[in-house]
Amino acid sequence: MATRHEDSPEHKKAHDLAEQALDKAADGDARKARDLIEEAKSIDPKIGEEMAREAAEDQKKADKYVDKTDK
């Protein structure tokens, strides 16, 4: 269940910016990615922790998927 903080418009904006930063990083635009994540952190200083947690969860899911398809 989402907390009040996670439901706030500021948090949602920061999360969207952080997602855009990941996309830019994946596209090879490190400068734009850095700018976007800095903007996200200025809106919500905790966004980095959340994105790291989400990335770890996504990695676990991907690992499980790979394990299933390798058999």
C-alpha positions as CSV (number, residue, x, y, z in Angstrom):
1,M,0.0,0.0,0.0
2,A,1.3,3.4,-0.9
3,T,2.1,5.9,1.8
4,R,1.0,9.5,1.7
5,H,4.4,10.5,0.6
6,E,4.2,8.1,-2.4
7,D,0.8,9.5,-3.3
8,S,1.9,13.1,-3.3
9,P,2.1,15.0,-6.6
10,E,5.7,15.9,-5.8
11,H,6.7,12.3,-5.4
12,K,4.9,11.2,-8.6
13,K,6.7,14.0,-10.5
14,A,10.1,13.0,-9.1
15,H,9.4,9.3,-9.9
16,D,8.5,10.2,-13.5
17,L,11.7,12.3,-13.8
18,A,13.7,9.4,-12.4
19,E,12.2,7.0,-14.9
20,Q,13.0,9.4,-17.7
21,A,16.6,9.5,-16.4
22,L,16.8,5.7,-16.6
23,D,15.6,5.8,-20.2
24,K,18.2,8.5,-21.1
25,A,20.9,6.5,-19.4
26,A,19.9,3.4,-21.4
27,D,20.0,5.5,-24.5
28,G,23.6,6.6,-23.7
29,D,22.7,10.2,-22.8
30,A,24.5,10.3,-19.4
31,R,24.4,14.1,-19.2
32,K,20.6,14.3,-19.6
33,A,20.1,11.4,-17.3
34,R,22.2,13.1,-14.6
35,D,20.3,16.4,-15.0
36,L,16.9,14.6,-14.7
37,I,17.9,12.6,-11.6
38,E,19.2,15.8,-10.0
39,E,15.9,17.5,-10.7
40,A,14.1,14.5,-9.3
41,K,16.2,14.5,-6.1
42,S,15.6,18.3,-5.7
43,I,11.8,17.5,-5.7
44,D,12.1,14.4,-3.5
45,P,15.4,13.6,-1.9
46,K,14.4,10.0,-1.2
47,I,13.7,9.1,-4.8
48,G,17.2,7.6,-5.3
49,E,16.6,5.1,-2.6
50,E,13.2,4.1,-4.1
51,M,14.6,3.8,-7.6
52,A,17.4,1.6,-6.3
53,R,14.9,-0.6,-4.5
54,E,12.7,-0.9,-7.6
55,A,15.7,-1.8,-9.8
56,A,16.7,-4.5,-7.3
57,E,13.1,-5.9,-7.4
58,D,13.1,-5.8,-11.2
59,Q,16.5,-7.6,-11.3
60,K,15.1,-10.4,-9.1
61,K,12.1,-10.8,-11.4
62,A,14.4,-10.9,-14.5
63,D,16.7,-13.4,-12.8
64,K,13.7,-15.7,-12.1
65,Y,12.5,-15.4,-15.7
66,V,15.9,-16.2,-17.1
67,D,16.2,-19.2,-14.7
68,K,12.8,-20.5,-16.0
69,T,13.7,-20.1,-19.6
70,D,17.1,-21.7,-19.3
71,K,15.7,-25.1,-18.2
